[in-house]
Amino acid sequence: EPEVTQTPSHQVTQMGQEVILRCVPISNHLYFYWYRQILGQKVEFLVSFYNNEISEKSEIFDDQFSVERPDGSNFTLKIRSTKLEDSAMYFCASRQNTDTQYFGPGTRLTVL
Amino acid sequence: AQSVTQLGSHVSVSEGALVLLRCNYSSSVPPYLFWYVQYPNQGLQLLLKYTSAATLVKGINGFEAEFKKSETSFHLTKPSAHMSDAAEYFCAVSERNRDDKIIFGKGTRLHILP
């Protein structure tokens, strides 16, 4: 069964550094999402992406964040200058034209 | 705006007993409703979803949920708990007919007692 994949599984970075989290959505999916889950808290929406542009973003998704679909398979989340509070599990999700979003296994980001 | 309230951040049941995890939602438009499960150190797995067909929805691993519009509820049940059901369960809502975000509840951690 096709699945969403994410790399790396764990990323450790120093505060102020840039990180890029990578996702490979399911191949025929059209809508892409990033969510994050701070340890012990609920999963929060960050951004949705369709037709090569952002459809919606949350207030968390400030100017430090950006998303890109650089080719036909990858979907990336970039954090330009990481802060301690960016430490979280980041989930990528994708869906086709249906209602179901399929989630990847997540990337745990630790900012020191 | 949409929101989800899960009653009880922790629920403990004995193995073999009924599992009931409560979820109430708020939505100004007809919603899609979901239950996701997260096992320790893993991602989110869809258990089941309601999208306007039958109000009683059956999912994987013996779980089911009933959509009750009058009560704005979507409680998750399983007749007989198994040790492998120990996990975090998230109720979630999204708007129909939009490429919209999913709004998650805070989650309920299910503990299974031997």
Interface residues (C-beta under 8 A of the other chain):
Chain A: Y31 Y33 Y35 Q41 K42 V43 E44 F45 S48 Y50 S55 E56 S58 F91 A93 D99 T100 Q101 Y102 F103 G104 P105 G106
Chain B: Y32 Y36 Q42 G43 L44 Q45 L46 K49 T51 F90 S94 R96 D99 D100 K101 I102 I103 F104 G105 K106 G107
